[in-house]
Amino acid sequence: DGFFPYTAVPIKEFFEELKREVRPDLVLTHYREDRHQDHRLVSDLTYNSFRDHLVLEYEIPKFDGDLGRPNTYVTLDEERCQEKIAHLMAAFGTQRDKRWFSEDTFRAMLRLRGIEAASPSGFAEAFHGRKLVF
């Protein structure tokens, strides 16, 4: 954590190998303007490797307040919201001690983005689309 700038070559090599193994329709990465240096590096290397793919940058609500202004929304129904929140809570155990890492935070984000997207369900997930390739 915090040392990726010193390990950029292995990360880039991993992405290049991954690109040879799979042909994704969509690549998700960190927001380019994320204040965490590891997240920024991963985002930059994602674009270096997946130049002709649809890449969306996801949001991570945290104390830095660096969510930005997303420009791509996917509306979600209540069931999908619950699945997403459950996945986040189960998959990112190392973040559980952070005050921002809670079901309430994730639900609030989905609700706020749902308002912005005029979602019929009231919920949406938001992304930053720097370069959209369809």
C-alpha positions as CSV (number, residue, x, y, z in Angstrom):
1,D,0.0,0.0,0.0
2,G,1.5,3.2,-1.1
3,F,4.5,1.7,-2.9
4,F,3.1,1.2,-6.5
5,P,5.2,4.0,-8.0
6,Y,8.2,1.8,-7.2
7,T,6.7,-1.3,-8.8
8,A,5.1,0.1,-12.0
9,V,7.0,-2.3,-14.3
10,P,5.6,-5.5,-12.7
11,I,2.1,-4.0,-12.8
12,K,2.4,-3.0,-16.4
13,E,3.7,-6.5,-17.3
14,F,0.8,-8.1,-15.4
15,F,-1.7,-5.9,-17.4
16,E,-0.1,-6.8,-20.7
17,E,-0.2,-10.5,-19.9
18,L,-3.8,-10.2,-18.9
19,K,-4.6,-8.4,-22.1
20,R,-3.2,-11.4,-24.1
21,E,-5.3,-13.8,-22.1
22,V,-8.7,-12.1,-22.2
23,R,-10.4,-9.7,-24.5
24,P,-12.7,-7.7,-22.2
25,D,-15.6,-5.7,-23.4
26,L,-15.3,-3.4,-20.4
27,V,-12.4,-2.5,-18.2
28,L,-13.0,-0.9,-14.8
29,T,-10.2,1.0,-13.0
30,H,-9.7,3.7,-10.4
31,Y,-10.6,7.3,-11.0
32,R,-7.7,9.1,-12.6
33,E,-7.9,12.0,-10.1
34,D,-8.0,9.7,-7.1
35,R,-5.8,11.2,-4.4
36,H,-4.3,7.8,-3.5
37,Q,-1.0,7.4,-5.4
38,D,-1.5,3.6,-5.9
39,H,-5.0,4.2,-7.4
40,R,-3.7,6.9,-9.8
41,L,-0.8,4.6,-11.0
42,V,-3.2,1.7,-11.6
43,S,-5.5,4.0,-13.6
44,D,-2.7,5.3,-15.8
45,L,-1.3,1.8,-16.5
46,T,-4.8,0.5,-17.3
47,Y,-5.1,3.1,-20.1
48,N,-1.5,2.3,-21.3
49,S,-2.5,-1.4,-21.7
50,F,-6.1,-1.2,-22.7
51,R,-6.0,1.6,-25.2
52,D,-8.8,0.4,-27.5
53,H,-11.2,-0.9,-24.9
54,L,-14.1,0.7,-23.1
55,V,-12.6,1.8,-19.8
56,L,-14.7,3.3,-17.0
57,E,-13.2,4.8,-13.8
58,Y,-15.1,3.9,-10.6
59,E,-15.7,5.9,-7.5
60,I,-14.3,5.1,-4.1
61,P,-15.9,7.2,-1.3
62,K,-13.3,8.0,1.3
63,F,-12.0,10.8,3.4
64,D,-10.1,12.5,0.6
65,G,-13.3,13.9,-0.9
66,D,-12.0,13.2,-4.4
67,L,-15.1,11.8,-6.1
68,G,-15.1,14.4,-8.9
69,R,-18.1,14.8,-11.3
70,P,-18.8,11.5,-13.0
71,N,-20.3,11.6,-16.5
72,T,-21.5,8.0,-17.0
73,Y,-24.3,6.4,-15.1
74,V,-25.8,2.9,-14.9
75,T,-29.2,2.7,-13.2
76,L,-29.7,-0.1,-10.7
77,D,-32.7,-1.7,-9.1
78,E,-32.9,-2.3,-5.4
79,E,-31.8,-6.0,-5.7
80,R,-28.7,-5.1,-7.7
81,C,-27.8,-2.4,-5.1
82,Q,-28.0,-4.9,-2.3
83,E,-25.8,-7.3,-4.3
84,K,-23.2,-4.6,-4.9
85,I,-23.1,-3.5,-1.3
86,A,-22.8,-7.1,-0.1
87,H,-20.0,-7.7,-2.6
88,L,-18.1,-4.6,-1.4
89,M,-18.4,-5.5,2.2
90,A,-17.3,-9.1,1.6
91,A,-14.5,-8.4,-0.9
92,F,-12.6,-5.6,0.7
93,G,-11.9,-6.7,4.2
94,T,-8.8,-4.6,4.5
95,Q,-11.0,-1.5,4.4
96,R,-13.4,-2.5,7.2
97,D,-11.6,-0.4,9.8
98,K,-12.1,2.8,7.7
99,R,-14.9,5.1,8.9
100,W,-16.1,5.7,5.3
101,F,-16.4,1.9,4.6
102,S,-20.0,1.1,5.5
103,E,-23.2,-0.1,4.0
104,D,-24.7,3.3,4.7
105,T,-22.0,5.1,2.7
106,F,-22.3,2.8,-0.3
107,R,-26.1,3.0,-0.3
108,A,-26.0,6.8,0.0
109,M,-23.6,7.0,-3.0
110,L,-26.0,4.8,-5.0
111,R,-28.9,7.0,-4.0
112,L,-27.1,10.3,-4.8
113,R,-26.0,9.0,-8.2
114,G,-29.6,7.8,-8.8
115,I,-30.9,11.3,-8.2
116,E,-28.3,12.7,-10.6
117,A,-29.2,10.1,-13.2
118,A,-33.0,10.5,-12.7
119,S,-33.1,6.7,-12.2
120,P,-36.6,5.3,-12.0
121,S,-35.5,3.1,-9.0
122,G,-33.8,6.0,-7.3
123,F,-30.4,4.3,-7.6
124,A,-27.4,4.4,-10.0
125,E,-23.7,3.7,-10.1
126,A,-21.6,6.4,-11.5
127,F,-18.3,6.3,-13.5
128,H,-15.9,8.7,-15.1
129,G,-15.6,8.0,-18.8
130,R,-12.3,9.6,-20.0
131,K,-12.2,7.8,-23.3
132,L,-15.3,5.9,-24.5
133,V,-14.8,3.4,-27.2
134,F,-18.0,1.6,-28.4
